[in-house]
């Protein structure tokens, strides 16, 4: 059973009530100077029964779970904390007095005698909560843990009446002097003991460890904190690729959460359009695996702390499932950002870097094809052949085609200049490509013509590559027509 306080759920369990007993100063008594008078019997009491409560449907609980948060203004006193978690109390002070009477039973021809009726308990309503106090450290809702409040109940000096039973005179009346001298009521003051009850506040943090929502520099963190190097798959941890995509690492690289302290059961929740969380029967552990869907989509995954299937605390993070690795890389690596060298690392959207890796040229194309910089796409892709520059200008490219820029050497043969991946379909002359480039170690989104032009500007007139083309400006188009050689590999 759960209670909700704002956006934070509260839950508790039923308390087992305790009794505090007090031996009476006496057990039997008779009214003085009245031999036929019987006084009320005080049984073993009084007994105070107290319940600390999170009240709902008249049910009481002795502990409460609140989710990690902060309060404004901060709570200082134990009474403020008791009010904050909405804890109340229910008490019943039973003195176990005999509420009985005497009746004359007369048998014809025999002497009459007194018969006592059944007895009942009388509740004393004067018990009250005296004060709250902390046991140990005051609660801190920003720090997970267990905190204890103590309720101290007290009973003012409440008079417990002691009544005399009807007095029977020898003549069978109630009017004799002896009965008149029997006081109708005697008063005994009993002080019930103070009773203490403990109420526990569990401050619980339910947190997704992986995947993590990227934390930008402006938010006090960096994207690199949630950026994984998972077998060479460079991506944010909340990114996956649809099942059946080429390459590796299609699911979320890790799915893991924690509950601190571990008083709740873990449970993952993910909409079907984002896949599923692997589990056995109805048990979903803190670190299950992810099964990606067949169609790209985005949404949220939640990690719940539950008590008997009631959600109490939760954490959630947005995840995105991409149609392939290229779509994911296009979302992570923007034009003008650094793609290396490894000593500096790959630059991320917020300006931070993941050092030790480079995604220039071939590694970037292989990573966009299969998820790792060393993915060999050649066996899976269809080689469409080599073509001249003029043939390539009108060649119908498709999304995901890998384009190898080559050049014919003056002395025969050809050599590799660059690798690019088509962002969309269209004729080769106008298709924009994605690539990491060793020329300045930048990510680019440009046409194949633009890439050849940057190569020409960077290396002319150095080396034998441009022998016979001395004019940097006017000879570029002639060089393209004579030397450019383009290969195309098609994604299945």
N, C-alpha and C positions, 0 to 999 in steps of 0.2 A: 504494500500500500504506500502511495507516495503523496507528498504534499508539495505544492509549488510556491516558492517565494520569488516573485518577479520572474526572471528568466532562469532562476536556479531552482532545481528540484530538491525537495527535502524528503527524507525517508527515515523511518524508525521502526523499531520492533517492540512487541508487547513486554511490559515490565513484569517481573515476578515480585509480588508484594511481600514484604517482610512484616513481622510483628515484633513489637517491643513489649515485653511483659513486665508487670510490677506486682510483686506479692503484696496483698492487702495487709494493713496493720492488724486486722482481725478477720476471723472467718465466721464466727457465730456471735450472736448477741441477744440479750433479752431486755425488755424494757424494765427498768427498776421498779420495785414495789408493785409488780403486777405479775403474779405467778402464772396467770393464764394467758399472758401475752407472748406472742412469738414475733421476733424481729426478722426483718428481711435478711436473707442470706446473701452475702457478697461472694460471688464465685471468683475464680482465678482471673483477675483482670487488674486494672484496665488494659485494653489492647488497642493500640492505635494502628490503623492500616492506612498507609499513604501511597499514592501513585503520582509520579511525575509524568507529565503528559505532553505529547503533541496531539492536541485534541482533534479528532475527526471521527464522526459517527460514534461518539461516546466511547471511543477506544483510547487507551493510554499507552504511551511508549516511554522508554527510559533512555533512549539515545536518538540522535539525529545526525544525518549526513548532509553537509552543505558543500557546494562546489567552491573550489578556490576562487577567490575574488578579492575585492577590496571594499571597505565601507567608508562612506564620506557623510558626516564626519566620523572619525575613528571611535569605536566603542571603548569605554574605559572601565565602567563598573560592572560587577557581576550581574546586577539587576538589569543593566542595559543589554547585556548578552542574553539573559533569560528572555527579555522582551523581544530581542532580535530574532531568536530562533523560535519564538512563540511557544515557549514551554509554560504550561500551567500545572495545576496539581488538583488532585481529588483525594480527600481524606475521609475516613470514617473512624471515629473513636468510640469503640464499644466497651463500655464498662462492665458488660456482662452481669448487670444487676438482675435480681429476680423481680420481675413485675408480676406478682401473683396475689392471690387472695385466698382467704380461708372460708370454708362453708361447713355448716353443721350437718353432720350425717346422723340421723336418729333412727335407731332400730326399735320398733314397737316392743315395749316391755323391757328394754335395755337402756343403758346410759348413752347419752349423745356423745359424739366425739367430733373433732375438727378434721376436715379433709382439705389438704392444700391443692390448689389448682395447678395447671401447667405454668411454667415460667417462660418468659420471653426476654430477649435482649433489648436494652434501651440504648439508642445511639446518643452520644453526647456531641452536640454540634459545635463545640467551642474550640476545636483544634484550629490553629491558623499557621500560615507560613511566616516565620519570623524574619528571615533574611536569606539572601544568596551570598555565596562566597566562592572564590577561585580555589581549586586544588591544584597546586603547581603553577605553571606559567599561565598568564591570561591568554585566551584564544587569540590567534592571529590568522585571519582568513586568507592571507597571502602565503602562508606556510603550511603545507600539508602536514597532518599529524592528528593526534588525539588530545583533546582538551576536556577538562572535567569541571563542572559546576556542582557545588554542594548546596542543597536546600536544607535549612534547619527549621523544623517545625517545633512549635511550642504550644503548651496548653496552660492558659491562665488558671488560677486557683478556682476551680469550678466546684460548687457544693454538690455532693452526691447525697440525696435524701435517704434516710433510713426510717422507714415507716413501721409502726407497730401494727400487728395484726389485730383484728377485732378481739376484744376482751370478753370472755364469758364468765358471768358471775355464777355463784353456786345456785341461785334461784333461776338460772337460765336467762337472765336479762343482761343488758349491757349498761345498766344504770347504777351499778354499785359503786361505792367510794373507791374501791381498788382500781376499777377501770377508769374512773374520772382522773385518778392520779397518774394514769399512763399517758405520757405525752404522745400526741398524735404523730409528731415528727421529731426526729433528732437529725442533726446535720453533722456530717463528717467531711472535712476538706481533704481532698486528694489532689496531689500535684502530679499530673502525668509527666513522664520524662520527656525531655527534648529528643526528637528523633531526626536523624540525618538521612537524606537520600541523595544519591549521586546521579547526575545527569551528564552524559558524555556527548561532546560535540566532535564529530569526525569531519575534519577539513580534507577533502579529497580532490586530487588533481587527476583528471583523465586526459592524457596527452598522446597525440599521434607523434611517434618518433620519426617514422618514415611512412609515406612520403611527407615532405615538408613543403609548406607554401614558401616560395622565395621571399627572402627578407632583403629589401633594397638598402642601399647606403643611406638614403634619406630616413629609413626606419631604424637606423642604428645597426644594420647588419650588412650583408652582401649576398648576392645571388650565388656566389661560389659556395656558401654554406650549405646550400641545398642542391648543389650540382655534383652529380656522381661521375666517377670514373669506374664504370662497371664492365670489366672485361673489354675496356677500350670504347665503351659506348658513352659518349659525352652528352649528357642531357640533364635537365632538371629532374629531381626525384619524383615529381608529381606528373611525369609524362610517360605515356606508353604508346605502343603501336598495335594496330588491330591484329588479331590472331590470323595466321596464315600469311602475313607479310614476309617478304624475303629477308634473309639475314637472321640476326639473333636479338635476344633481349626485348622481345615484344611486350611482355607484361611490365607492370611496375616493378622496378628492380628490387624493392623491399616493401613489405607491408608489416608494420610493427607499431604497437602502442604500449603504454604503461599506465598503471593505476597506482597512485601513491597516496596513502597507504592502501594495501590491497584488500579492502573490505568489500569490494564489489566484484561481480563477474564481468569479464570482458566480452564484448560483442561488437562485430563490425557490421556496418550497414552500407550497402552500395546499390544504386539503382541498376536495373538489368541492362540498361543501354550503355553502361560503363563496364559491363562484364560481371564477374562474380568473385567471391572470396572463397578459396578452397577450404573445406572444413569436413569433419567427420561427424556424421549424424547431426545432432543439434549443438555440438560443441564447437564454438568458434574461438580459437585461442588468440593470444596477444600478438602472435606473429604468423598469420596464415599467408598463403600465396595468393597471387592475383591471376585470374583467368580473364584475359581481355576479350572484348566483344568482336564481332565480325565487321562492325560498321564504326567509323570514326564518330566521336562525339565528345562532349565535355560536360562536367557537372561536379558533384561533390561526393566524397567518401567520408563516413563518420565512424568514430570509435566511441562506443558507449560503455559506461559503467552501469551495470544493472543489478538491482536487488530483486530476486525472484521474478525476473522478466520485466520488472518495471524500470524504465530508464531513469537514471538519477543525474549523472554528470556525463557530458559528452564533449568531444572535440571533433572538428571537421576541417577538411582541406579540399580545395578544388583540384581536380585532376583533369587531364586532357588526354584523350586517346586519338592519335593521328592515323591517317590512312596509310602512311609509310614513314620511313626514316627521313626522306627528303623533306616532307611537310614539317616534321619536327625540327629539323635543322634550320629550315627557313624561319621558323618561329624563334629560334635561339640566337642565330648569328646574323647580324645586320651588316649591310654595306658600310665599309669604312672601319669596322672594328678589326682589331688585330687577330690574326689567325696563327701567330707564332712570332719568333721562334720559340722552341721549348723552354729556353732560359727565361723568357718573359711569360709565355703561356698564351692561352686563348682568352680574348677579352669577352666579357659578358655584357648584357644590356645596361647594367647600372655602372659600368666602368671598372668593376672588379675583374680579376683574372684567375683562371685555373692554370697554375704553372705546371711545367713538366710535359706538356703536350703541344702538338702542332697539327693543324688541319689545313695545310696549304696543298693546293693542287691535287695530286693523286689521292692522298689520304682523305681529303674533304669529299672527293667524288665517291670513294669506296665507303666512307662513313654514311653518306647520304643514300647509298644504294643498299647497304646491309647492316648498318648500325655499329660497325667497328672500322677503324682506319686501315686495318689489314684485310678487310673482307674482299675475297676474290669473286667479283661479279661475272667474270668472263664465262664460267661454265653455265651460269643461270641465264645470262642475257643472250640475245640473238645478235650476232655480228652482221650488220647490214652492208659492210664493205667500205672500201676507201674511195674517195671521190675528189675531183679537182675543186678548186674554189668556185668556179662558175657552176658546176653541178650542185654544189652545196647550197648556193644562194636560193635555189628554188626547191630544195629537197624538203618534203613534208615531215617535220619533226613532231614528236609526241612528248607529252609530259613525262619526265623521268628518263628520257634518252640521254645517254652519256656520250659526250662529244670529245674526241681526242684531237687537239690541234697539233698538226705535224708540219714539217717543212722538208722539201727535197734538198739534199745537199748538192753543192756544185759538182762534186766528184761522184755523184750517184748515191742511191739509197735515200733514206729519210730518217728523221729523228724527232722525238717527242718535244713539244713545246709546252703543252698545258692540257688539263682535263677540266671539262665543264659539264654541268647537268642542266637540261632544259627545264625551265619553270612552267612552261605551258606549251601547247601545240602551235604549229604554224610553219611557214616557210623559213628555211635556215637563216635567211638574211635578217629577219625581224624578230626571231625568238630571243627572249631574255633568258640568260643562264645564271646559275648560281655556282660560285667557286670560291675556294680559298686560294690565294695567289702568293707565290714566293717572291714576286716583284713587290717588295715593300711589306710583305706579310700582312695583307689586308684581305677581308672578305669583299667580294664584288658580286653585283648583279648587273650584268651587261650583255650585249650581243657578242657573238663570236667575232664580228668585225672589230668591235672596240677592243677586244682582247688582243687580236693580232696587231692593232695599231699601237697599243701600249708596249707590246714586245718590240715592235719596230723602233719606237721612240727611245726605249731603254737601251737597246743594244747597237743600233746603227751609230757610227759606221765601224764598230769594233768586230774583229774576227772575220773568218773566211765566209761566214754565213751570207754576208751581203756583197760578196765579190761580184762586180759587174753592175752594181746598183749604187753608184756614188752619191746620187742626189737624194737627200733624206726626204724631201717633200714630194717631188714629182715621181720618184721611182717606186713609191709604196704600192700603188695599184698595179703597176707592172710586175712587181715582185710577187704580190698575191696571185696574180694570174699564172705566173711562171712556177712559183715554188710552193704555195700553200697546198696542203694535202690533208683532208679531213676524214676521220673515221667515225662511224656512228655505231653505238651498241644500244639495242632496244630492250627495255624492261619487259619481261613477260607479263 
